[in-house]
Amino acid sequence: MPTAIVDGIETRYEVIGSGPPLLMYAPGGFDAAIEKWRTQGVYASIKLLDHLPERYTCIVFDRREAGQSGGRVERVSWTHYAVQGKGLLDHLQIDRAHVMGACMGVSAAIAFATAYPHVARSLILYWPVGGAKYRMNAQLRFAEHLTFVERNGLAAVVDLIGTDGKAFGADPRGGPWASVLKRDPEFAEAYARQPVEAYKLIVTGMVRTLFDRDTAPGAEPEDLLRLDVPVLVVPGRDASHATSAARYLEECLPRAHYWDAPVADQTEATAPARLLEFLNAS
């Protein structure tokens, strides 16, 4: 697959289909790779990439620090994910696009839309992450990583990834840069040489920035309330995708359409058709 350098970071991407552009922030938490659209949970069953490309040019990519994309040790915020999406559109010479986010990608998508309201034609927010349980679990995952670093050092993180190769979601000890450590020896070497105390401050600030509320993170409500684009919100219903987070986005987004479909009714027969109906009208 092709790659682009966006904000100094290598981004792996793929362009599928034809028609108006649709930028798609993948599901999968900190392992948000292109493949998750076909393998992750509900997305494996609704098969969006078998249907949406028939009418739209789907721009899918590995989010930074995920899949085969690169990364940089810094206090990553939702704005950084927005910058990656905008930079990829610039690379492809696309001025405006529909934007879709799934799972944690929803938070990146709303960050994109509030940062670049003139670029986003519409938003599809599929199963927004959020809720008290999600916030607590996310913070716990970072705490487990920091505890491992405190006890063993950064070189031990590199060794762990070299042995097990698991993403952050599968083994919190490896931290949010696990995917980059796995595939980039130069990155891993520089990572291990960092001052531990400075690294701990970066990670502590990162988790507080990303997971600071018991509803859907990604953008401030004052910015969402000013967003003048059509939005389709599709609710999930589990510990990571609280229905309350989807309702919060419906409340804050003035032009929101809420698809009040139970999870069991979100199937390959219904979901792609509902998304295409929304996109065609936007």
N, C-alpha and C positions, 0 to 999 in steps of 0.2 A: 504494500500500500504506500501511497505517497506520504511525504512529511513536509511540514512547513516550520520555519523558525518564527515563533510568536513570542514577543517579549523576551527574546533571548533563550527560549525553551523550545526544544524539538517537539512538534505536535504531529502525531500520526492521525491521518484522516482518510475518509473515503467519501466520494460523491456518487450517489445512487439515484437513478431515475431521471426524469425530465419534467419541466414545468417550473412554476414559481419556487424559489428557494425556501427550504425549511431547515433551520439550524437545530440540531437535536442533541441536547445534553443528556448523556446516557445515565441509566440507573446503575446501582451497584456500590453506592457509598464511595469509599476511597479506592475502590477497584473498578471505577466507571470506565470500562473499555468498550469499544465498538461491539464486541461479541456479546455483551450483556443484553443487547436488544433482542437477541435470539435465544439466550440461555437462562436469563434471570427470571425466576418466579412467574408472575402474571404475564410478562412480556414474551416469554417463550410460548405461551398459549395463544395470545392475541395476534402475534406475528405481524407487527406493524410494518416491518421492512419487506413483507411480501405484498403489501397493499398500498401504502402511502407513495412509494416511488412510481406507481402507475400514473399519478397526477402531479407529483411534486418532486423537485430535485432535493433529495434528502442528504444533508451534510452531517455525517456522523464522525465522531472523533474520540480518541482516548483523552479524557481530561488530564490535565497536568498532574504528575505524580501517580498516574494510573496506566495500566496496560503497557504499551510500548512508547508512550510519551515520556519526555524528560521531566525534570523538576529542579527546584532550587530551594535550599534550606533558608526559609524566611518565614515571617509571621503571615502565613497564607490566610487571606480573607475571601469573602464572597466576591469582592471586587476583582481579585486576581482571576477568578474563574470567568467573570464578565469580560475582562481584558482578553483572555484567551479566545473566547468566542468571537469578539469583535475583530481581533487580529487575524483570525482564520478567514472571516468574511472579507477583510481587506486583501488578504493574500489571494483570494478567489475573485477579487474585483466585483464584489456584490455589495451594493449600497443599502438595500433593505431586504429583510427576510422575515418570514414567520419564525417563531422560536418555540421549541418544545423542550420541556424539562420533565424527567421522570425520576421519582424517588428523590435522592439528594440533589439530582440535577434540577429539580424544581427551584430550589433555593438559588442555584446558579442562574437559572433563567430569569427569575424576578430581579436578581441583581443586575443582569444584563439589561433588562427592559427599563429599569429605573435609571441606570447609567447612560443608556443610549435610547431614549424614547423615540427619537426620530428614525431609528433603524428598525425597531421591532414593529412589524405589521400587525401581528397578533401573538397571543400566547396560548399554549396548551400546557396545563399543569397537571400531570398525571401522577396520582398518588403522592402528594406532598409529604415529605418527612415532617415530623413534628409531634408535639405532645410531651407531657412530663416524663414519661418512661423513655422516650427517645433521647431527650436531653440528658437524663441521668445516665443512660447506657453509653452515650457518646462521651460524656465526661469521664466515666469510669474507664473506658477504653484508653483514653489518653493517660489517665492516672496509672494504669498498669504499665504502659510504656515507660513513663517517667520513673516508676519504681524500678523497673529492670535496668534502666540507664544508671540510676543512682547506685545500684548494687554492683553492676558489672561493667559499666563504661560503654562508650560508643563502639569500640572495636568488637565488643561482644555482640552488639546489634548486627554488625556486618557479618560476623561469623554465623549468627543464628540464621540470617537470611540466606547465606551461602549454603547452609546445611538443609534448611527446611523450605526456603523459598516461598513462604506463605505471605499473602497480602495482609494488610493491617486489619481488615475485618475478620480474617480467619485466625490470626494470632496477634493480639494487641501489642505484644512485646516488641515486634518489629517496627512499629511506629508508622507514621503517615508517609514516609519516604521509602517504604519497603520495596515497592515495585521498581523504583529507580535503582536502589541498591542491588537488586537482583540482576539487572541487565547492564549496568554501567560500571565497570571496574574503576574508572577514573573518579567518578562520583563517589563511589564507596570509599576509595582511598582518602579523598578530601573530607568526607563525612567523619571518618574515624579520627581524623586529626583535630577536629574542632574542640575548643574549650568546652568542657562538659557544662559548666555553670551557665555560660552564655547560651548554649543550646537549650538548656532547661527553661530559660526565660523565654526563648522564642516559642517553644512548644506550649508553655503555660499561657502565654498571650494568645496563641493561635486557638486553643480550645475555648478560651473565654470569648474570643471574637466570633467564632463560628457557631457556638452553641450557648447562646446567652438568654434564651427565652423558652417558655413552655408551649409555644405554638410554632408555626412555620418560620424558620429563620431565613435570612437572605437579604431582606430590605426592611427599612423602617416603615411603619404604617403611614406616616405622613407622606412618604414618597409614593407608596402604593395608591393612596387616595387621590393623588394627582395624575395617575397614569391613565391616559386617554387612548387605550387600545382595547379591542375585543379580546376577551379571555374565556377559555373553557377550562373549568376546574373539574377534575375527576377524582373522587375520594377513594382512599384506601380505608382499611379498618383492621389494624393490628398494632402491636407495640411500637413499631417504628413509623407507621403512617397513620397517626390518629385522625379520625374523621373530623375532630375539632380543628385540626390544622387546615384542612380543606375548607371548612366553614369560615374560618378566620380569613382566608384569602378571598372567599366570596364576599365577605363583609367589607373588606378593605379595597377591593378593586371595583371601580364604578361600573365597568362594562362587563362584569363577570356573568358567564352562563354556567350554572352548576348542573352537571349531569348526575342526577340523584339516582344512580343505578347501584344496587347492591353488588358487592364484589362477584358474587356467583353469576350475575347477569352480564358481567363484562367479559365477553367472549370474542373469538375471532369473527363470529357472525355479527356482533353488535358494535364492538369498540372501533375497528377501523372505519366502519361506515359513519359512526357518530363523529369521529375526528375529521373525516373528509367533508361531511356536511358542514361542520363549523368552519373549516378552512375555506371551502368554496364560497361561503357567505361573508368572509372577512376581507 
